[in-house]
Amino acid sequence: MTLATIAALAAETTEHHGNVQAETFVYGAIAFVVFMALLLVTVSFRNVANRHSHKAEAYAKAHPVDHAQVGHGHH
């Protein structure tokens, strides 16, 4: 078999007829569902810091910040 014969046979077997738009719609629908799930996860974590503000205030009182050691680098 020559390369041209193999290429012709491969092109012949992969040819199919159908509605390409209907076939690719599934990919868009799957992507839409995935992004909606990610949106749900993102929205579920909104305002979490304010839900526990009493804990943050108690931690800030118990652990005062030493401003000399805050930041990057070593002194």
PyMOL commands that set and color helices and strands:
alter all, ss='L'
color gray80, all
select helices_A, chain A and resi 3-14+20-44+48-51+53-62
alter helices_A, ss='H'
color red, helices_A
deselect
rebuild
show_as cartoon
